[in-house]
């Protein structure tokens, strides 16, 4: 298995890309890209796209992302709404 990742953090956004088992011959593999943009000091919103390619066939899904950070930076909560209607959530506290 091969996994390639890259992340870029700007002053108010984060972009990340990942490829799992990429094949240069036919571009098959699983590809992720996500973008998270701060809209306030404590709230960031974004999108994640996942594409799975196998030969000439491909399937893509897009998810909506949200990140909430407390003013004192002692906790972070995230949420992701997936195309199937599933809500995935995380919570982290110092």
N, CA, C and O atoms as a CHARMM CRD file, in Angstrom:
* protein
*
  376
    1    1 UNK  N      0.84500  -1.17900   0.00000 PROA 1      0.00000
    2    1 UNK  CA     0.00000   0.00000   0.00000 PROA 1      0.00000
    3    1 UNK  C      0.88700   1.23900   0.00000 PROA 1      0.00000
    4    1 UNK  O      1.89500   1.30300   0.70300 PROA 1      0.00000
    5    2 UNK  N      0.49600   2.20000  -0.78900 PROA 2      0.00000
    6    2 UNK  CA     1.18600   3.48600  -0.86000 PROA 2      0.00000
    7    2 UNK  C      0.18800   4.56600  -0.46200 PROA 2      0.00000
    8    2 UNK  O     -0.95600   4.56500  -0.91600 PROA 2      0.00000
    9    3 UNK  N      0.62800   5.48500   0.38700 PROA 3      0.00000
   10    3 UNK  CA    -0.21300   6.60900   0.77900 PROA 3      0.00000
   11    3 UNK  C      0.62300   7.87400   0.72600 PROA 3      0.00000
   12    3 UNK  O      1.69900   7.94700   1.32000 PROA 3      0.00000
   13    4 UNK  N      0.11700   8.87100   0.00800 PROA 4      0.00000
   14    4 UNK  CA     0.81100  10.14600  -0.14700 PROA 4      0.00000
   15    4 UNK  C     -0.11300  11.23500   0.39700 PROA 4      0.00000
   16    4 UNK  O     -1.28000  11.30900   0.01500 PROA 4      0.00000
   17    5 UNK  N      0.41400  12.08500   1.29700 PROA 5      0.00000
   18    5 UNK  CA    -0.38800  13.14700   1.89100 PROA 5      0.00000
   19    5 UNK  C      0.35100  14.47400   1.83000 PROA 5      0.00000
   20    5 UNK  O      1.58000  14.52200   1.89600 PROA 5      0.00000
   21    6 UNK  N     -0.42000  15.55100   1.70400 PROA 6      0.00000
   22    6 UNK  CA     0.14400  16.89800   1.76300 PROA 6      0.00000
   23    6 UNK  C     -0.89800  17.81300   2.38800 PROA 6      0.00000
   24    6 UNK  O     -2.08300  17.71900   2.07000 PROA 6      0.00000
   25    7 UNK  N     -0.45900  18.69400   3.27300 PROA 7      0.00000
   26    7 UNK  CA    -1.34800  19.66000   3.90400 PROA 7      0.00000
   27    7 UNK  C     -0.71100  21.03300   3.82800 PROA 7      0.00000
   28    7 UNK  O      0.49800  21.18200   4.00400 PROA 7      0.00000
   29    8 UNK  N     -1.53300  22.02900   3.56600 PROA 8      0.00000
   30    8 UNK  CA    -1.05700  23.41100   3.54600 PROA 8      0.00000
   31    8 UNK  C     -1.95200  24.22900   4.45800 PROA 8      0.00000
   32    8 UNK  O     -3.17400  24.20900   4.31000 PROA 8      0.00000
   33    9 UNK  N     -1.35400  24.95000   5.40300 PROA 9      0.00000
   34    9 UNK  CA    -2.10600  25.79900   6.30700 PROA 9      0.00000
   35    9 UNK  C     -1.78400  27.25800   6.02200 PROA 9      0.00000
   36    9 UNK  O     -0.64100  27.69800   6.14500 PROA 9      0.00000
   37   10 UNK  N     -2.81800  27.99400   5.64000 PROA 10     0.00000
   38   10 UNK  CA    -2.67300  29.43300   5.46700 PROA 10     0.00000
   39   10 UNK  C     -3.04300  30.12800   6.75700 PROA 10     0.00000
   40   10 UNK  O     -3.23500  29.47100   7.78000 PROA 10     0.00000
   41   11 UNK  N     -3.14600  31.43800   6.72900 PROA 11     0.00000
   42   11 UNK  CA    -3.45500  32.18400   7.95200 PROA 11     0.00000
   43   11 UNK  C     -4.88700  31.94200   8.42000 PROA 11     0.00000
   44   11 UNK  O     -5.15600  32.02100   9.61900 PROA 11     0.00000
   45   12 UNK  N     -5.82200  31.64700   7.49400 PROA 12     0.00000
   46   12 UNK  CA    -7.21500  31.41200   7.88800 PROA 12     0.00000
   47   12 UNK  C     -7.86200  30.23900   7.15000 PROA 12     0.00000
   48   12 UNK  O     -9.08900  30.15700   7.08500 PROA 12     0.00000
   49   13 UNK  N     -7.05800  29.33000   6.59400 PROA 13     0.00000
   50   13 UNK  CA    -7.61200  28.16600   5.89800 PROA 13     0.00000
   51   13 UNK  C     -6.62200  27.01100   5.95100 PROA 13     0.00000
   52   13 UNK  O     -5.43700  27.19100   6.23200 PROA 13     0.00000
   53   14 UNK  N     -7.14100  25.82200   5.67300 PROA 14     0.00000
   54   14 UNK  CA    -6.31400  24.62100   5.57200 PROA 14     0.00000
   55   14 UNK  C     -6.75900  23.84600   4.34200 PROA 14     0.00000
   56   14 UNK  O     -7.95400  23.64500   4.12700 PROA 14     0.00000
   57   15 UNK  N     -5.80400  23.41500   3.54100 PROA 15     0.00000
   58   15 UNK  CA    -6.07800  22.55100   2.38600 PROA 15     0.00000
   59   15 UNK  C     -5.25700  21.27600   2.55800 PROA 15     0.00000
   60   15 UNK  O     -4.07000  21.33700   2.87600 PROA 15     0.00000
   61   16 UNK  N     -5.88100  20.13900   2.34900 PROA 16     0.00000
   62   16 UNK  CA    -5.13700  18.89200   2.42200 PROA 16     0.00000
   63   16 UNK  C     -5.55700  17.97100   1.28400 PROA 16     0.00000
   64   16 UNK  O     -6.69500  18.00700   0.81800 PROA 16     0.00000
   65   17 UNK  N     -4.61000  17.14400   0.85000 PROA 17     0.00000
   66   17 UNK  CA    -4.84800  16.18500  -0.22600 PROA 17     0.00000
   67   17 UNK  C     -4.16800  14.87900   0.15200 PROA 17     0.00000
   68   17 UNK  O     -3.11200  14.86700   0.78400 PROA 17     0.00000
   69   18 UNK  N     -4.80000  13.77800  -0.25200 PROA 18     0.00000
   70   18 UNK  CA    -4.25500  12.45900   0.06000 PROA 18     0.00000
   71   18 UNK  C     -4.57100  11.52400  -1.10800 PROA 18     0.00000
   72   18 UNK  O     -5.65000  11.58800  -1.69800 PROA 18     0.00000
   73   19 UNK  N     -3.61500  10.66100  -1.42700 PROA 19     0.00000
   74   19 UNK  CA    -3.81200   9.62700  -2.44500 PROA 19     0.00000
   75   19 UNK  C     -3.44200   8.28500  -1.82100 PROA 19     0.00000
   76   19 UNK  O     -2.38400   8.14200  -1.20900 PROA 19     0.00000
   77   20 UNK  N     -4.32300   7.30900  -1.98400 PROA 20     0.00000
   78   20 UNK  CA    -4.06800   5.96800  -1.46900 PROA 20     0.00000
   79   20 UNK  C     -3.99100   5.00900  -2.65200 PROA 20     0.00000
   80   20 UNK  O     -4.91500   4.92000  -3.46100 PROA 20     0.00000
   81   21 UNK  N     -2.88800   4.30300  -2.73500 PROA 21     0.00000
   82   21 UNK  CA    -2.60600   3.37700  -3.85000 PROA 21     0.00000
   83   21 UNK  C     -2.80000   4.02400  -5.22100 PROA 21     0.00000
   84   21 UNK  O     -3.49500   3.46600  -6.07000 PROA 21     0.00000
   85   22 UNK  N     -2.19800   5.19100  -5.45100 PROA 22     0.00000
   86   22 UNK  CA    -2.34900   5.82900  -6.75900 PROA 22     0.00000
   87   22 UNK  C     -1.57000   5.06100  -7.82900 PROA 22     0.00000
   88   22 UNK  O     -0.45800   4.59300  -7.58600 PROA 22     0.00000
   89   23 UNK  N     -2.15900   4.94200  -8.99500 PROA 23     0.00000
   90   23 UNK  CA    -1.48400   4.29000 -10.12000 PROA 23     0.00000
   91   23 UNK  C     -1.28300   5.30700 -11.23500 PROA 23     0.00000
   92   23 UNK  O     -2.26800   5.82300 -11.76300 PROA 23     0.00000
   93   24 UNK  N     -0.05700   5.61200 -11.60900 PROA 24     0.00000
   94   24 UNK  CA     0.17800   6.57000 -12.68800 PROA 24     0.00000
   95   24 UNK  C     -0.26400   6.03400 -14.04900 PROA 24     0.00000
   96   24 UNK  O     -0.50700   6.81500 -14.97000 PROA 24     0.00000
   97   25 UNK  N     -0.37200   4.71800 -14.18600 PROA 25     0.00000
   98   25 UNK  CA    -0.74400   4.11800 -15.47500 PROA 25     0.00000
   99   25 UNK  C     -2.18600   4.45500 -15.85900 PROA 25     0.00000
  100   25 UNK  O     -2.43600   4.88300 -16.98600 PROA 25     0.00000
  101   26 UNK  N     -3.14700   4.26700 -14.92900 PROA 26     0.00000
  102   26 UNK  CA    -4.54500   4.52200 -15.26800 PROA 26     0.00000
  103   26 UNK  C     -5.24200   5.45600 -14.27000 PROA 26     0.00000
  104   26 UNK  O     -6.46300   5.61200 -14.31100 PROA 26     0.00000
  105   27 UNK  N     -4.46900   6.07100 -13.38400 PROA 27     0.00000
  106   27 UNK  CA    -4.96200   7.00300 -12.35600 PROA 27     0.00000
  107   27 UNK  C     -5.94300   6.35700 -11.38300 PROA 27     0.00000
  108   27 UNK  O     -6.72900   7.05400 -10.74100 PROA 27     0.00000
  109   28 UNK  N     -5.90200   5.01800 -11.26800 PROA 28     0.00000
  110   28 UNK  CA    -6.77500   4.37500 -10.29800 PROA 28     0.00000
  111   28 UNK  C     -6.24300   4.63300  -8.89800 PROA 28     0.00000
  112   28 UNK  O     -5.06700   4.95200  -8.72300 PROA 28     0.00000
  113   29 UNK  N     -7.10700   4.49600  -7.90600 PROA 29     0.00000
  114   29 UNK  CA    -6.75500   4.72400  -6.51400 PROA 29     0.00000
  115   29 UNK  C     -7.86400   5.48700  -5.81500 PROA 29     0.00000
  116   29 UNK  O     -8.92800   5.72400  -6.38800 PROA 29     0.00000
  117   30 UNK  N     -7.60800   5.86800  -4.57900 PROA 30     0.00000
  118   30 UNK  CA    -8.55600   6.65300  -3.80000 PROA 30     0.00000
  119   30 UNK  C     -7.90900   8.01200  -3.53400 PROA 30     0.00000
  120   30 UNK  O     -6.76500   8.08500  -3.08500 PROA 30     0.00000
  121   31 UNK  N     -8.64200   9.07500  -3.81200 PROA 31     0.00000
  122   31 UNK  CA    -8.11900  10.43400  -3.69900 PROA 31     0.00000
  123   31 UNK  C     -9.02900  11.26700  -2.79200 PROA 31     0.00000
  124   31 UNK  O    -10.24800  11.26900  -2.95800 PROA 31     0.00000
  125   32 UNK  N     -8.42800  11.96800  -1.84100 PROA 32     0.00000
  126   32 UNK  CA    -9.14900  12.84700  -0.91900 PROA 32     0.00000
  127   32 UNK  C     -8.63300  14.27000  -1.10400 PROA 32     0.00000
  128   32 UNK  O     -7.44600  14.48600  -1.34600 PROA 32     0.00000
  129   33 UNK  N     -9.53300  15.22700  -0.98800 PROA 33     0.00000
  130   33 UNK  CA    -9.14600  16.63800  -0.93500 PROA 33     0.00000
  131   33 UNK  C    -10.11400  17.33200   0.02000 PROA 33     0.00000
  132   33 UNK  O    -11.32200  17.10500  -0.03900 PROA 33     0.00000
  133   34 UNK  N     -9.57900  18.17600   0.89900 PROA 34     0.00000
  134   34 UNK  CA   -10.45700  18.90800   1.80100 PROA 34     0.00000
  135   34 UNK  C     -9.97100  20.35000   1.94600 PROA 34     0.00000
  136   34 UNK  O     -8.78000  20.64900   1.85800 PROA 34     0.00000
  137   35 UNK  N    -10.93900  21.22000   2.17000 PROA 35     0.00000
  138   35 UNK  CA   -10.66700  22.64600   2.34200 PROA 35     0.00000
  139   35 UNK  C    -11.49200  23.12800   3.52300 PROA 35     0.00000
  140   35 UNK  O    -12.70700  22.93100   3.55700 PROA 35     0.00000
  141   36 UNK  N    -10.84200  23.75800   4.48700 PROA 36     0.00000
  142   36 UNK  CA   -11.50100  24.28200   5.67700 PROA 36     0.00000
  143   36 UNK  C    -11.16300  25.76400   5.79700 PROA 36     0.00000
  144   36 UNK  O     -9.99100  26.13200   5.87600 PROA 36     0.00000
  145   37 UNK  N    -12.19000  26.61600   5.81100 PROA 37     0.00000
  146   37 UNK  CA   -12.01600  28.07200   5.82400 PROA 37     0.00000
  147   37 UNK  C    -12.59100  28.65100   7.10800 PROA 37     0.00000
  148   37 UNK  O    -13.74000  28.37200   7.44900 PROA 37     0.00000
  149   38 UNK  N    -11.81000  29.45600   7.82500 PROA 38     0.00000
  150   38 UNK  CA   -12.31900  30.14400   9.01000 PROA 38     0.00000
  151   38 UNK  C    -13.31900  31.20200   8.58100 PROA 38     0.00000
  152   38 UNK  O    -13.04000  32.00000   7.68600 PROA 38     0.00000
  153   39 UNK  N    -14.48900  31.21100   9.22100 PROA 39     0.00000
  154   39 UNK  CA   -15.48000  32.25100   8.94500 PROA 39     0.00000
  155   39 UNK  C    -15.58600  33.22000  10.11500 PROA 39     0.00000
  156   39 UNK  O    -15.99000  34.36900   9.94000 PROA 39     0.00000
  157   40 UNK  N    -15.22400  32.75500  11.31000 PROA 40     0.00000
  158   40 UNK  CA   -15.05500  33.61400  12.48400 PROA 40     0.00000
  159   40 UNK  C    -13.82200  33.10200  13.22300 PROA 40     0.00000
  160   40 UNK  O    -13.16600  32.16000  12.77900 PROA 40     0.00000
  161   41 UNK  N    -13.52000  33.72500  14.34000 PROA 41     0.00000
  162   41 UNK  CA   -12.36100  33.30100  15.12800 PROA 41     0.00000
  163   41 UNK  C    -12.52500  31.87100  15.66000 PROA 41     0.00000
  164   41 UNK  O    -11.53800  31.16600  15.86700 PROA 41     0.00000
  165   42 UNK  N    -13.79000  31.44400  15.88100 PROA 42     0.00000
  166   42 UNK  CA   -14.05100  30.14400  16.50100 PROA 42     0.00000
  167   42 UNK  C    -14.74900  29.13700  15.59400 PROA 42     0.00000
  168   42 UNK  O    -14.94500  27.99000  15.99700 PROA 42     0.00000
  169   43 UNK  N    -15.12600  29.52800  14.39300 PROA 43     0.00000
  170   43 UNK  CA   -15.87900  28.63700  13.50200 PROA 43     0.00000
  171   43 UNK  C    -15.19600  28.54300  12.14500 PROA 43     0.00000
  172   43 UNK  O    -14.83000  29.55700  11.54900 PROA 43     0.00000
  173   44 UNK  N    -15.02900  27.31600  11.66500 PROA 44     0.00000
  174   44 UNK  CA   -14.49700  27.07600  10.31700 PROA 44     0.00000
  175   44 UNK  C    -15.45600  26.12600   9.59500 PROA 44     0.00000
  176   44 UNK  O    -15.97600  25.18500  10.19400 PROA 44     0.00000
  177   45 UNK  N    -15.67900  26.37700   8.32600 PROA 45     0.00000
  178   45 UNK  CA   -16.55900  25.55600   7.49700 PROA 45     0.00000
  179   45 UNK  C    -15.78200  25.08300   6.27900 PROA 45     0.00000
  180   45 UNK  O    -14.85700  25.75700   5.82600 PROA 45     0.00000
  181   46 UNK  N    -16.15800  23.92200   5.74800 PROA 46     0.00000
  182   46 UNK  CA   -15.42900  23.42500   4.59400 PROA 46     0.00000
  183   46 UNK  C    -16.12500  22.29000   3.87400 PROA 46     0.00000
  184   46 UNK  O    -17.29000  21.98200   4.12100 PROA 46     0.00000
  185   47 UNK  N    -15.37800  21.68400   2.98100 PROA 47     0.00000
  186   47 UNK  CA   -15.87000  20.59300   2.15300 PROA 47     0.00000
  187   47 UNK  C    -14.76400  19.55600   1.99900 PROA 47     0.00000
  188   47 UNK  O    -13.58000  19.89200   1.97900 PROA 47     0.00000
  189   48 UNK  N    -15.15800  18.30800   1.89100 PROA 48     0.00000
  190   48 UNK  CA   -14.22600  17.22200   1.62300 PROA 48     0.00000
  191   48 UNK  C    -14.75700  16.43000   0.43900 PROA 48     0.00000
  192   48 UNK  O    -15.94500  16.11400   0.37300 PROA 48     0.00000
  193   49 UNK  N    -13.88400  16.11600  -0.48000 PROA 49     0.00000
  194   49 UNK  CA   -14.25000  15.33300  -1.65800 PROA 49     0.00000
  195   49 UNK  C    -13.42700  14.05000  -1.68100 PROA 49     0.00000
  196   49 UNK  O    -12.21300  14.08000  -1.48000 PROA 49     0.00000
  197   50 UNK  N    -14.08900  12.92900  -1.92500 PROA 50     0.00000
  198   50 UNK  CA   -13.43200  11.62900  -2.02000 PROA 50     0.00000
  199   50 UNK  C    -13.78000  11.03100  -3.37700 PROA 50     0.00000
  200   50 UNK  O    -14.95200  10.92600  -3.73700 PROA 50     0.00000
  201   51 UNK  N    -12.75800  10.64400  -4.12100 PROA 51     0.00000
  202   51 UNK  CA   -12.95400  10.00800  -5.42800 PROA 51     0.00000
  203   51 UNK  C    -12.23800   8.67200  -5.43400 PROA 51     0.00000
  204   51 UNK  O    -11.06300   8.57800  -5.07900 PROA 51     0.00000
  205   52 UNK  N    -12.96300   7.64200  -5.84400 PROA 52     0.00000
  206   52 UNK  CA   -12.36800   6.32000  -5.99600 PROA 52     0.00000
  207   52 UNK  C    -12.40900   5.96400  -7.46900 PROA 52     0.00000
  208   52 UNK  O    -13.47300   5.93200  -8.08700 PROA 52     0.00000
  209   53 UNK  N    -11.22600   5.69400  -8.02600 PROA 53     0.00000
  210   53 UNK  CA   -11.11700   5.37000  -9.44900 PROA 53     0.00000
  211   53 UNK  C    -10.57700   3.95500  -9.60300 PROA 53     0.00000
  212   53 UNK  O     -9.61200   3.56400  -8.94600 PROA 53     0.00000
  213   54 UNK  N    -11.21500   3.20500 -10.47600 PROA 54     0.00000
  214   54 UNK  CA   -10.71200   1.88200 -10.83200 PROA 54     0.00000
  215   54 UNK  C    -10.87700   1.74200 -12.34100 PROA 54     0.00000
  216   54 UNK  O    -11.98000   1.52900 -12.84400 PROA 54     0.00000
  217   55 UNK  N     -9.75500   1.86700 -13.05400 PROA 55     0.00000
  218   55 UNK  CA    -9.81400   1.86200 -14.51300 PROA 55     0.00000
  219   55 UNK  C    -10.60800   3.05900 -14.99900 PROA 55     0.00000
  220   55 UNK  O    -10.39700   4.17300 -14.52000 PROA 55     0.00000
  221   56 UNK  N    -11.53300   2.84800 -15.95600 PROA 56     0.00000
  222   56 UNK  CA   -12.31100   3.97300 -16.48600 PROA 56     0.00000
  223   56 UNK  C    -13.46900   4.39800 -15.57500 PROA 56     0.00000
  224   56 UNK  O    -14.09200   5.43200 -15.81900 PROA 56     0.00000
  225   57 UNK  N    -13.76500   3.62300 -14.53700 PROA 57     0.00000
  226   57 UNK  CA   -14.88200   3.92700 -13.64300 PROA 57     0.00000
  227   57 UNK  C    -14.41600   4.76300 -12.46200 PROA 57     0.00000
  228   57 UNK  O    -13.31500   4.57000 -11.94700 PROA 57     0.00000
  229   58 UNK  N    -15.26600   5.69800 -12.03500 PROA 58     0.00000
  230   58 UNK  CA   -14.94800   6.47900 -10.84600 PROA 58     0.00000
  231   58 UNK  C    -16.23300   6.80700 -10.09900 PROA 58     0.00000
  232   58 UNK  O    -17.31800   6.87100 -10.67800 PROA 58     0.00000
  233   59 UNK  N    -16.07600   7.01000  -8.80200 PROA 59     0.00000
  234   59 UNK  CA   -17.19800   7.37000  -7.94000 PROA 59     0.00000
  235   59 UNK  C    -16.72400   8.47400  -7.01300 PROA 59     0.00000
  236   59 UNK  O    -15.64500   8.37200  -6.43000 PROA 59     0.00000
  237   60 UNK  N    -17.52000   9.53300  -6.87000 PROA 60     0.00000
  238   60 UNK  CA   -17.13400  10.67200  -6.02800 PROA 60     0.00000
  239   60 UNK  C    -18.21600  10.98200  -5.01000 PROA 60     0.00000
  240   60 UNK  O    -19.40400  10.79200  -5.27100 PROA 60     0.00000
  241   61 UNK  N    -17.79700  11.45900  -3.85000 PROA 61     0.00000
  242   61 UNK  CA   -18.70800  11.90800  -2.80300 PROA 61     0.00000
  243   61 UNK  C    -18.14500  13.18200  -2.18000 PROA 61     0.00000
  244   61 UNK  O    -16.93200  13.32800  -2.02800 PROA 61     0.00000
  245   62 UNK  N    -19.03700  14.09400  -1.82500 PROA 62     0.00000
  246   62 UNK  CA   -18.63500  15.33600  -1.15900 PROA 62     0.00000
  247   62 UNK  C    -19.31600  15.41800   0.19200 PROA 62     0.00000
  248   62 UNK  O    -20.49400  15.08500   0.31700 PROA 62     0.00000
  249   63 UNK  N    -18.58600  15.86000   1.20500 PROA 63     0.00000
  250   63 UNK  CA   -19.11200  16.02300   2.55700 PROA 63     0.00000
  251   63 UNK  C    -18.92900  17.46700   2.99900 PROA 63     0.00000
  252   63 UNK  O    -17.99400  18.14600   2.57600 PROA 63     0.00000
  253   64 UNK  N    -19.83500  17.92600   3.85800 PROA 64     0.00000
  254   64 UNK  CA   -19.71400  19.25700   4.44700 PROA 64     0.00000
  255   64 UNK  C    -19.05800  19.12400   5.81500 PROA 64     0.00000
  256   64 UNK  O    -19.33700  18.18000   6.55500 PROA 64     0.00000
  257   65 UNK  N    -18.18200  20.07500   6.15000 PROA 65     0.00000
  258   65 UNK  CA   -17.42000  20.03200   7.39100 PROA 65     0.00000
  259   65 UNK  C    -17.66400  21.29000   8.21400 PROA 65     0.00000
  260   65 UNK  O    -17.89600  22.36900   7.67000 PROA 65     0.00000
  261   66 UNK  N    -17.60700  21.13300   9.53600 PROA 66     0.00000
  262   66 UNK  CA   -17.67300  22.27900  10.45200 PROA 66     0.00000
  263   66 UNK  C    -16.74900  22.01200  11.63100 PROA 66     0.00000
  264   66 UNK  O    -16.64200  20.88100  12.10600 PROA 66     0.00000
  265   67 UNK  N    -16.08100  23.06700  12.10100 PROA 67     0.00000
  266   67 UNK  CA   -15.18100  22.95100  13.25200 PROA 67     0.00000
  267   67 UNK  C    -15.45500  24.12700  14.18600 PROA 67     0.00000
  268   67 UNK  O    -15.46500  25.28200  13.76100 PROA 67     0.00000
  269   68 UNK  N    -15.67700  23.81700  15.45900 PROA 68     0.00000
  270   68 UNK  CA   -15.93900  24.83100  16.47700 PROA 68     0.00000
  271   68 UNK  C    -14.84200  24.74500  17.53300 PROA 68     0.00000
  272   68 UNK  O    -14.57500  23.67300  18.07400 PROA 68     0.00000
  273   69 UNK  N    -14.21100  25.88000  17.82300 PROA 69     0.00000
  274   69 UNK  CA   -13.14100  25.93700  18.82700 PROA 69     0.00000
  275   69 UNK  C    -13.55400  26.91500  19.91200 PROA 69     0.00000
  276   69 UNK  O    -14.02900  28.01100  19.61200 PROA 69     0.00000
  277   70 UNK  N    -13.37800  26.53000  21.17400 PROA 70     0.00000
  278   70 UNK  CA   -13.74200  27.43100  22.27200 PROA 70     0.00000
  279   70 UNK  C    -12.79600  28.63600  22.29000 PROA 70     0.00000
  280   70 UNK  O    -11.67400  28.56700  21.78800 PROA 70     0.00000
  281   71 UNK  N    -13.26200  29.72200  22.86800 PROA 71     0.00000
  282   71 UNK  CA   -12.45700  30.94600  22.92400 PROA 71     0.00000
  283   71 UNK  C    -11.14700  30.75400  23.66400 PROA 71     0.00000
  284   71 UNK  O    -10.13700  31.36800  23.31800 PROA 71     0.00000
  285   72 UNK  N    -11.15900  29.89800  24.68600 PROA 72     0.00000
  286   72 UNK  CA    -9.94400  29.65100  25.46400 PROA 72     0.00000
  287   72 UNK  C     -9.12300  28.48000  24.90500 PROA 72     0.00000
  288   72 UNK  O     -8.13200  28.07300  25.51100 PROA 72     0.00000
  289   73 UNK  N     -9.53300  27.94200  23.75800 PROA 73     0.00000
  290   73 UNK  CA    -8.83500  26.84000  23.05500 PROA 73     0.00000
  291   73 UNK  C     -8.75500  25.56000  23.89100 PROA 73     0.00000
  292   73 UNK  O     -7.85600  24.74300  23.69000 PROA 73     0.00000
  293   74 UNK  N     -9.69700  25.38400  24.83400 PROA 74     0.00000
  294   74 UNK  CA    -9.66700  24.18800  25.67700 PROA 74     0.00000
  295   74 UNK  C    -10.48400  23.03500  25.10600 PROA 74     0.00000
  296   74 UNK  O    -10.35800  21.90300  25.57400 PROA 74     0.00000
  297   75 UNK  N    -11.31800  23.30100  24.10400 PROA 75     0.00000
  298   75 UNK  CA   -12.04000  22.21100  23.46000 PROA 75     0.00000
  299   75 UNK  C    -12.27800  22.51300  21.98400 PROA 75     0.00000
  300   75 UNK  O    -12.33200  23.66800  21.56300 PROA 75     0.00000
  301   76 UNK  N    -12.41700  21.44000  21.21500 PROA 76     0.00000
  302   76 UNK  CA   -12.71000  21.52900  19.78200 PROA 76     0.00000
  303   76 UNK  C    -13.78000  20.49000  19.46600 PROA 76     0.00000
  304   76 UNK  O    -13.68000  19.34100  19.89800 PROA 76     0.00000
  305   77 UNK  N    -14.78900  20.88300  18.72400 PROA 77     0.00000
  306   77 UNK  CA   -15.82600  19.96200  18.26300 PROA 77     0.00000
  307   77 UNK  C    -15.88900  20.05200  16.74000 PROA 77     0.00000
  308   77 UNK  O    -15.80700  21.14300  16.17600 PROA 77     0.00000
  309   78 UNK  N    -16.03500  18.91600  16.08300 PROA 78     0.00000
  310   78 UNK  CA   -16.14800  18.90200  14.62200 PROA 78     0.00000
  311   78 UNK  C    -17.36900  18.09900  14.20300 PROA 78     0.00000
  312   78 UNK  O    -17.85100  17.24000  14.94100 PROA 78     0.00000
  313   79 UNK  N    -17.85300  18.39000  13.02100 PROA 79     0.00000
  314   79 UNK  CA   -18.96800  17.64400  12.45400 PROA 79     0.00000
  315   79 UNK  C    -18.78100  17.49400  10.96300 PROA 79     0.00000
  316   79 UNK  O    -18.23500  18.37400  10.29800 PROA 79     0.00000
  317   80 UNK  N    -19.24000  16.37400  10.44600 PROA 80     0.00000
  318   80 UNK  CA   -19.16500  16.10400   9.00700 PROA 80     0.00000
  319   80 UNK  C    -20.48600  15.48800   8.57500 PROA 80     0.00000
  320   80 UNK  O    -20.91600  14.48100   9.13900 PROA 80     0.00000
  321   81 UNK  N    -21.12500  16.07900   7.58800 PROA 81     0.00000
  322   81 UNK  CA   -22.35200  15.52500   7.02100 PROA 81     0.00000
  323   81 UNK  C    -21.98300  14.85500   5.71200 PROA 81     0.00000
  324   81 UNK  O    -21.53800  15.50700   4.76800 PROA 81     0.00000
  325   82 UNK  N    -22.17500  13.53700   5.66500 PROA 82     0.00000
  326   82 UNK  CA   -21.81600  12.75400   4.49000 PROA 82     0.00000
  327   82 UNK  C    -23.01300  12.65600   3.54000 PROA 82     0.00000
  328   82 UNK  O    -24.14900  12.86400   3.96700 PROA 82     0.00000
  329   83 UNK  N    -22.77900  12.34200   2.25100 PROA 83     0.00000
  330   83 UNK  CA   -23.85600  12.31700   1.25900 PROA 83     0.00000
  331   83 UNK  C    -25.00800  11.37700   1.61800 PROA 83     0.00000
  332   83 UNK  O    -26.15200  11.62900   1.23800 PROA 83     0.00000
  333   84 UNK  N    -24.72100  10.31100   2.33400 PROA 84     0.00000
  334   84 UNK  CA   -25.77100   9.35400   2.69600 PROA 84     0.00000
  335   84 UNK  C    -26.62800   9.85200   3.85700 PROA 84     0.00000
  336   84 UNK  O    -27.56000   9.16500   4.27400 PROA 84     0.00000
  337   85 UNK  N    -26.32300  11.04600   4.38700 PROA 85     0.00000
  338   85 UNK  CA   -27.07700  11.61000   5.49400 PROA 85     0.00000
  339   85 UNK  C    -26.48000  11.29500   6.85100 PROA 85     0.00000
  340   85 UNK  O    -27.05200  11.67200   7.87400 PROA 85     0.00000
  341   86 UNK  N    -25.34700  10.61500   6.88600 PROA 86     0.00000
  342   86 UNK  CA   -24.68800  10.27500   8.14500 PROA 86     0.00000
  343   86 UNK  C    -23.98400  11.50800   8.70300 PROA 86     0.00000
  344   86 UNK  O    -23.32400  12.24200   7.96800 PROA 86     0.00000
  345   87 UNK  N    -24.13000  11.72700  10.00800 PROA 87     0.00000
  346   87 UNK  CA   -23.42300  12.80000  10.69300 PROA 87     0.00000
  347   87 UNK  C    -22.32200  12.17600  11.53200 PROA 87     0.00000
  348   87 UNK  O    -22.60200  11.37300  12.42300 PROA 87     0.00000
  349   88 UNK  N    -21.08600  12.53000  11.26300 PROA 88     0.00000
  350   88 UNK  CA   -19.94100  12.07400  12.06000 PROA 88     0.00000
  351   88 UNK  C    -19.47600  13.26600  12.88900 PROA 88     0.00000
  352   88 UNK  O    -19.32900  14.37000  12.36600 PROA 88     0.00000
  353   89 UNK  N    -19.24800  13.04300  14.17300 PROA 89     0.00000
  354   89 UNK  CA   -18.86200  14.14200  15.05400 PROA 89     0.00000
  355   89 UNK  C    -17.70400  13.72200  15.94900 PROA 89     0.00000
  356   89 UNK  O    -17.56600  12.54900  16.29400 PROA 89     0.00000
  357   90 UNK  N    -16.86600  14.70300  16.32500 PROA 90     0.00000
  358   90 UNK  CA   -15.77300  14.45800  17.26100 PROA 90     0.00000
  359   90 UNK  C    -15.75400  15.58000  18.29300 PROA 90     0.00000
  360   90 UNK  O    -16.23500  16.68600  18.04700 PROA 90     0.00000
  361   91 UNK  N    -15.19000  15.26500  19.44300 PROA 91     0.00000
  362   91 UNK  CA   -15.03300  16.26200  20.50100 PROA 91     0.00000
  363   91 UNK  C    -13.68600  16.01000  21.15400 PROA 91     0.00000
  364   91 UNK  O    -13.35300  14.86900  21.47400 PROA 91     0.00000
  365   92 UNK  N    -12.90200  17.07400  21.35700 PROA 92     0.00000
  366   92 UNK  CA   -11.59800  16.98300  21.99600 PROA 92     0.00000
  367   92 UNK  C    -11.52700  18.05300  23.06300 PROA 92     0.00000
  368   92 UNK  O    -11.93800  19.19200  22.84200 PROA 92     0.00000
  369   93 UNK  N    -10.99500  17.68200  24.23900 PROA 93     0.00000
  370   93 UNK  CA   -10.85900  18.63900  25.33700 PROA 93     0.00000
  371   93 UNK  C     -9.49500  18.47200  25.98200 PROA 93     0.00000
  372   93 UNK  O     -9.01100  17.35400  26.16000 PROA 93     0.00000
  373   94 UNK  N     -8.87700  19.59800  26.33200 PROA 94     0.00000
  374   94 UNK  CA    -7.57300  19.57300  27.02000 PROA 94     0.00000
  375   94 UNK  C     -7.74000  19.02900  28.40200 PROA 94     0.00000
  376   94 UNK  O     -6.76600  18.92500  29.14700 PROA 94     0.00000
